[in-house]
């Protein structure tokens, strides 16, 4: 017992010591108790965003003056009544040589070393964004070859506490033994990085020839509502229900834990009896205490995002939507509700960052499960995909990476993440950095009907329309009776011709409208067409607007 106590005490001391360490170097201090704190994203080896004002912020004694110095700029501000201070550096020029950023309130001076200026991107979403590099195709080789001092990585901890924080974390992220810090890209840091984010950054580094910084904040299984601030959710009459549901979960959490403990004890006893009698083990009780953990409204915003803004950055790569498409919180969150969720999230983050043109590059959901044997009338994943395409097309400064040719019928976490990152980089290069590259697959331009024949005309063909090796599949047409049938399809220049022996007078078309539908239409650049529909029939959609492309 004594040995265990000593060991536990030593482990606790090591954790406290590690948490107390900072990656920043501290100058000699006076005997005055240090009061200066800088926001947790500011550490040695960080990358600051070029070409826009750069906020630097933290906390100190109310009324104290704080001076920030970097790149021949010096800014002095006064801490507010709550101790918060924020200085804004004027737009910086890209610099690949490391410099120092100094912050001082008089009694305390903090110096951050090896600071670069370049392009900063936040990488956020669900488990497909969280998937680490070694798990992706080609990822283990990429880890071994990682070694780029101008690619810097900052990873938040993806552990979610129970219960979820009800208030935003602003001074730090969730406590952990390993200090939060920017890292050079090397085998150790790359192994802990998002595969999608890594391949995206590799492409940007190769094409832009600038330092690139990645901030990873992602968590598997989360609904979009979890990433929106509580104020934004409550301000939307159609999203406030999710906030109310979360409040009920928080209120019930202690009792839920007690019920779970009782159920676990009862199951343990029943399993012991069943084993003794040679009978099958009873089903384990559902972990009620964990219900809703990843679905908590504003939970991920509070746990991750609140401590990140307003750190200056170029944009966000966003890979999320599986949770909403699965309809697992049916009464308040679904694919049909996702347009409100995604537009509110983007608007909320742009306001939090005070960046009207904060870029959002959205990964559309991949194909999952086998292709359907008959056309689908309602499909949660298709609704989410349609929203993702609609938002990327209609909201300014947004882009889309279509990947329904990269999925896995048996795994919700497809491993071909290199192509996902590459397609995100194409969208960034074209829509953010103004390069003349092909970034989109074929996009439906218009539809004409002549008798029983439908002609679909496309933009973004870039060398001509191309069918997959399996031919054109996944096209369905319907008449005014709204009964869908598979269509025979073939390519004619920049158009697709559809017919069906069972639909004499077609009025609507859908393409790849199912969770398992695999892309069959590409352009000459090898990029797939996004799933689409031309109808806006009741019972399908967001309730706000038709989801057409």
Secondary structure as GFF3:
##gff-version 3
##sequence-region A 1 549
A	DSSP	alpha_helix	2	20	.	.	.	ID=ss1
A	DSSP	beta_strand	25	26	.	.	.	ID=ss2
A	DSSP	beta_strand	37	38	.	.	.	ID=ss3
A	DSSP	beta_strand	47	49	.	.	.	ID=ss4
A	DSSP	beta_strand	54	59	.	.	.	ID=ss5
A	DSSP	beta_strand	65	70	.	.	.	ID=ss6
A	DSSP	beta_strand	73	78	.	.	.	ID=ss7
A	DSSP	beta_strand	84	89	.	.	.	ID=ss8
A	DSSP	beta_strand	95	104	.	.	.	ID=ss9
A	DSSP	beta_strand	109	125	.	.	.	ID=ss10
A	DSSP	alpha_helix	127	130	.	.	.	ID=ss11
A	DSSP	three_ten_helix	133	135	.	.	.	ID=ss12
A	DSSP	alpha_helix	139	145	.	.	.	ID=ss13
A	DSSP	beta_strand	147	155	.	.	.	ID=ss14
A	DSSP	beta_strand	183	186	.	.	.	ID=ss15
A	DSSP	alpha_helix	187	190	.	.	.	ID=ss16
A	DSSP	alpha_helix	195	208	.	.	.	ID=ss17
A	DSSP	beta_strand	212	218	.	.	.	ID=ss18
A	DSSP	three_ten_helix	224	227	.	.	.	ID=ss19
A	DSSP	alpha_helix	230	235	.	.	.	ID=ss20
A	DSSP	alpha_helix	240	276	.	.	.	ID=ss21
A	DSSP	three_ten_helix	288	290	.	.	.	ID=ss22
A	DSSP	alpha_helix	299	303	.	.	.	ID=ss23
A	DSSP	three_ten_helix	305	307	.	.	.	ID=ss24
A	DSSP	beta_strand	315	319	.	.	.	ID=ss25
A	DSSP	alpha_helix	322	325	.	.	.	ID=ss26
A	DSSP	three_ten_helix	335	337	.	.	.	ID=ss27
A	DSSP	alpha_helix	338	353	.	.	.	ID=ss28
A	DSSP	beta_strand	359	363	.	.	.	ID=ss29
A	DSSP	alpha_helix	380	394	.	.	.	ID=ss30
A	DSSP	beta_strand	398	401	.	.	.	ID=ss31
A	DSSP	alpha_helix	417	431	.	.	.	ID=ss32
A	DSSP	beta_strand	443	450	.	.	.	ID=ss33
A	DSSP	beta_strand	453	459	.	.	.	ID=ss34
A	DSSP	beta_strand	466	467	.	.	.	ID=ss35
A	DSSP	beta_strand	475	478	.	.	.	ID=ss36
A	DSSP	beta_strand	484	486	.	.	.	ID=ss37
A	DSSP	beta_strand	488	492	.	.	.	ID=ss38
A	DSSP	beta_strand	495	499	.	.	.	ID=ss39
A	DSSP	beta_strand	508	511	.	.	.	ID=ss40
A	DSSP	beta_strand	521	522	.	.	.	ID=ss41
A	DSSP	beta_strand	532	533	.	.	.	ID=ss42
###
